[in-house]
Amino acid sequence: MNYDMPAHLKSSVIGAEITIPITRHRLNLGTWQGIYFCEFRNYGGARRLVLTIYS
């Protein structure tokens, strides 16, 4: 039985990547916007965060 199925479903709905505009060397977020990291597994391992910046 796959006990990670709820985690797979949640991550497919939320998504794995985002695009954020940067203006004048700062994140260009609105007043009520934020960035959140979500971990849906009960026993997740180590994670890496990869940032790619295009200019």
N, CA, C and O atoms as a GROMACS GRO file, in nm:
protein
  220
    1MET      N    1   0.084  -0.119   0.000
    1MET     CA    2   0.000   0.000   0.000
    1MET      C    3   0.088   0.125   0.000
    1MET      O    4   0.189   0.129   0.070
    2ASN      N    5   0.050   0.225  -0.079
    2ASN     CA    6   0.128   0.348  -0.090
    2ASN      C    7   0.074   0.450   0.010
    2ASN      O    8  -0.031   0.510  -0.012
    3TYR      N    9   0.147   0.469   0.119
    3TYR     CA   10   0.104   0.563   0.223
    3TYR      C   11   0.132   0.708   0.186
    3TYR      O   12   0.086   0.799   0.254
    4ASP      N   13   0.209   0.731   0.078
    4ASP     CA   14   0.240   0.867   0.034
    4ASP      C   15   0.137   0.922  -0.065
    4ASP      O   16   0.152   1.035  -0.111
    5MET      N   17   0.034   0.846  -0.097
    5MET     CA   18  -0.062   0.891  -0.198
    5MET      C   19  -0.124   1.027  -0.163
    5MET      O   20  -0.135   1.111  -0.253
    6PRO      N   21  -0.166   1.054  -0.038
    6PRO     CA   22  -0.218   1.188  -0.008
    6PRO      C   23  -0.115   1.299  -0.033
    6PRO      O   24  -0.150   1.407  -0.080
    7ALA      N   25   0.012   1.271  -0.003
    7ALA     CA   26   0.117   1.370  -0.027
    7ALA      C   27   0.135   1.395  -0.176
    7ALA      O   28   0.154   1.509  -0.218
    8HIS      N   29   0.130   1.289  -0.257
    8HIS     CA   30   0.143   1.305  -0.402
    8HIS      C   31   0.027   1.386  -0.458
    8HIS      O   32   0.047   1.473  -0.543
    9LEU      N   33  -0.092   1.360  -0.412
    9LEU     CA   34  -0.209   1.433  -0.459
    9LEU      C   35  -0.201   1.580  -0.422
    9LEU      O   36  -0.226   1.667  -0.506
   10LYS      N   37  -0.167   1.610  -0.298
   10LYS     CA   38  -0.157   1.749  -0.253
   10LYS      C   39  -0.049   1.825  -0.329
   10LYS      O   40  -0.070   1.939  -0.369
   11SER      N   41   0.067   1.762  -0.350
   11SER     CA   42   0.174   1.832  -0.421
   11SER      C   43   0.141   1.854  -0.567
   11SER      O   44   0.186   1.953  -0.626
   12SER      N   45   0.062   1.765  -0.628
   12SER     CA   46   0.022   1.787  -0.767
   12SER      C   47  -0.077   1.902  -0.779
   12SER      O   48  -0.081   1.970  -0.882
   13VAL      N   49  -0.158   1.924  -0.676
   13VAL     CA   50  -0.254   2.035  -0.678
   13VAL      C   51  -0.182   2.167  -0.650
   13VAL      O   52  -0.210   2.267  -0.717
   14ILE      N   53  -0.091   2.168  -0.554
   14ILE     CA   54  -0.021   2.292  -0.515
   14ILE      C   55   0.082   2.332  -0.621
   14ILE      O   56   0.093   2.450  -0.653
   15GLY      N   57   0.157   2.236  -0.674
   15GLY     CA   58   0.261   2.266  -0.773
   15GLY      C   59   0.399   2.262  -0.713
   15GLY      O   60   0.415   2.264  -0.590
   16ALA      N   61   0.498   2.256  -0.798
   16ALA     CA   62   0.636   2.242  -0.751
   16ALA      C   63   0.724   2.361  -0.786
   16ALA      O   64   0.841   2.363  -0.749
   17GLU      N   65   0.671   2.459  -0.856
   17GLU     CA   66   0.754   2.574  -0.891
   17GLU      C   67   0.669   2.700  -0.899
   17GLU      O   68   0.548   2.694  -0.921
   18ILE      N   69   0.735   2.814  -0.881
   18ILE     CA   70   0.666   2.942  -0.889
   18ILE      C   71   0.754   3.040  -0.967
   18ILE      O   72   0.874   3.019  -0.981
   19THR      N   73   0.693   3.145  -1.018
   19THR     CA   74   0.764   3.254  -1.083
   19THR      C   75   0.734   3.382  -1.007
   19THR      O   76   0.618   3.416  -0.985
   20ILE      N   77   0.838   3.452  -0.966
   20ILE     CA   78   0.822   3.574  -0.887
   20ILE      C   79   0.896   3.687  -0.956
   20ILE      O   80   1.015   3.674  -0.984
   21PRO      N   81   0.828   3.797  -0.985
   21PRO     CA   82   0.898   3.911  -1.046
   21PRO      C   83   0.990   3.980  -0.944
   21PRO      O   84   0.957   3.992  -0.826
   22ILE      N   85   1.105   4.027  -0.993
   22ILE     CA   86   1.199   4.102  -0.911
   22ILE      C   87   1.216   4.238  -0.973
   22ILE      O   88   1.248   4.249  -1.092
   23THR      N   89   1.195   4.342  -0.894
   23THR     CA   90   1.207   4.480  -0.941
   23THR      C   91   1.303   4.555  -0.849
   23THR      O   92   1.286   4.557  -0.728
   24ARG      N   93   1.403   4.617  -0.909
   24ARG     CA   94   1.504   4.692  -0.833
   24ARG      C   95   1.568   4.608  -0.724
   24ARG      O   96   1.585   4.654  -0.610
   25HIS      N   97   1.603   4.485  -0.758
   25HIS     CA   98   1.672   4.391  -0.669
   25HIS      C   99   1.588   4.347  -0.548
   25HIS      O  100   1.644   4.303  -0.448
   26ARG      N  101   1.457   4.358  -0.558
   26ARG     CA  102   1.368   4.314  -0.450
   26ARG      C  103   1.255   4.230  -0.508
   26ARG      O  104   1.214   4.250  -0.622
   27LEU      N  105   1.204   4.137  -0.427
   27LEU     CA  106   1.089   4.060  -0.470
   27LEU      C  107   0.971   4.153  -0.488
   27LEU      O  108   0.942   4.235  -0.400
   28ASN      N  109   0.902   4.141  -0.599
   28ASN     CA  110   0.790   4.229  -0.630
   28ASN      C  111   0.659   4.157  -0.595
   28ASN      O  112   0.585   4.113  -0.683
   29LEU      N  113   0.634   4.146  -0.464
   29LEU     CA  114   0.513   4.080  -0.414
   29LEU      C  115   0.412   4.186  -0.373
   29LEU      O  116   0.449   4.297  -0.333
   30GLY      N  117   0.285   4.151  -0.382
   30GLY     CA  118   0.179   4.241  -0.338
   30GLY      C  119   0.170   4.246  -0.187
   30GLY      O  120   0.242   4.174  -0.117
   31THR      N  121   0.081   4.330  -0.138
   31THR     CA  122   0.066   4.350   0.006
   31THR      C  123   0.035   4.220   0.080
   31THR      O  124   0.090   4.196   0.187
   32TRP      N  125  -0.052   4.138   0.025
   32TRP     CA  126  -0.099   4.017   0.095
   32TRP      C  127  -0.037   3.890   0.038
   32TRP      O  128  -0.086   3.780   0.065
   33GLN      N  129   0.069   3.902  -0.041
   33GLN     CA  130   0.133   3.785  -0.100
   33GLN      C  131   0.252   3.741  -0.016
   33GLN      O  132   0.316   3.822   0.051
   34GLY      N  133   0.280   3.612  -0.021
   34GLY     CA  134   0.396   3.557   0.049
   34GLY      C  135   0.441   3.430  -0.021
   34GLY      O  136   0.375   3.381  -0.113
   35ILE      N  137   0.552   3.376   0.024
   35ILE     CA  138   0.606   3.252  -0.030
   35ILE      C  139   0.611   3.152   0.084
   35ILE      O  140   0.666   3.180   0.191
   36TYR      N  141   0.553   3.035   0.063
   36TYR     CA  142   0.547   2.932   0.166
   36TYR      C  143   0.603   2.801   0.112
   36TYR      O  144   0.578   2.766  -0.004
   37PHE      N  145   0.678   2.730   0.193
   37PHE     CA  146   0.727   2.597   0.159
   37PHE      C  147   0.638   2.496   0.229
   37PHE      O  148   0.621   2.502   0.351
   38CYS      N  149   0.581   2.404   0.153
   38CYS     CA  150   0.489   2.304   0.208
   38CYS      C  151   0.550   2.165   0.197
   38CYS      O  152   0.596   2.125   0.090
   39GLU      N  153   0.551   2.092   0.306
   39GLU     CA  154   0.595   1.952   0.307
   39GLU      C  155   0.476   1.868   0.347
   39GLU      O  156   0.423   1.883   0.458
   40PHE      N  157   0.432   1.779   0.259
   40PHE     CA  158   0.312   1.701   0.284
   40PHE      C  159   0.340   1.562   0.336
   40PHE      O  160   0.247   1.494   0.380
   41ARG      N  161   0.464   1.517   0.332
   41ARG     CA  162   0.496   1.382   0.379
   41ARG      C  163   0.509   1.383   0.531
   41ARG      O  164   0.553   1.482   0.590
   42ASN      N  165   0.471   1.274   0.592
   42ASN     CA  166   0.488   1.261   0.737
   42ASN      C  167   0.633   1.241   0.775
   42ASN      O  168   0.678   1.289   0.879
   43TYR      N  169   0.708   1.170   0.690
   43TYR     CA  170   0.847   1.139   0.719
   43TYR      C  171   0.935   1.175   0.600
   43TYR      O  172   0.997   1.088   0.540
   44GLY      N  173   0.940   1.302   0.567
   44GLY     CA  174   1.018   1.348   0.453
   44GLY      C  175   1.167   1.351   0.484
   44GLY      O  176   1.206   1.368   0.600
   45GLY      N  177   1.248   1.334   0.383
   45GLY     CA  178   1.393   1.340   0.399
   45GLY      C  179   1.445   1.481   0.378
   45GLY      O  180   1.368   1.577   0.382
   46ALA      N  181   1.574   1.492   0.357
   46ALA     CA  182   1.635   1.623   0.333
   46ALA      C  183   1.587   1.679   0.199
   46ALA      O  184   1.561   1.603   0.106
   47ARG      N  185   1.576   1.809   0.190
   47ARG     CA  186   1.530   1.876   0.069
   47ARG      C  187   1.632   1.980   0.026
   47ARG      O  188   1.709   2.031   0.108
   48ARG      N  189   1.632   2.010  -0.105
   48ARG     CA  190   1.715   2.116  -0.161
   48ARG      C  191   1.624   2.220  -0.224
   48ARG      O  192   1.525   2.185  -0.288
   49LEU      N  193   1.657   2.344  -0.206
   49LEU     CA  194   1.586   2.454  -0.269
   49LEU      C  195   1.675   2.506  -0.382
   49LEU      O  196   1.791   2.541  -0.358
   50VAL      N  197   1.622   2.511  -0.504
   50VAL     CA  198   1.700   2.557  -0.619
   50VAL      C  199   1.637   2.687  -0.671
   50VAL      O  200   1.518   2.690  -0.704
   51LEU      N  201   1.716   2.792  -0.677
   51LEU     CA  202   1.671   2.921  -0.731
   51LEU      C  203   1.739   2.945  -0.864
   51LEU      O  204   1.860   2.926  -0.877
   52THR      N  205   1.661   2.986  -0.962
   52THR     CA  206   1.715   3.023  -1.092
   52THR      C  207   1.669   3.165  -1.121
   52THR      O  208   1.549   3.193  -1.121
   53ILE      N  209   1.762   3.253  -1.146
   53ILE     CA  210   1.730   3.394  -1.170
   53ILE      C  211   1.769   3.429  -1.312
   53ILE      O  212   1.884   3.412  -1.352
   54TYR      N  213   1.672   3.477  -1.388
   54TYR     CA  214   1.694   3.524  -1.525
   54TYR      C  215   1.696   3.675  -1.525
   54TYR      O  216   1.613   3.739  -1.461
   55SER      N  217   1.790   3.732  -1.596
   55SER     CA  218   1.791   3.879  -1.604
   55SER      C  219   1.795   3.925  -1.747
   55SER      O  220   1.796   4.045  -1.774
   0.00000   0.00000   0.00000
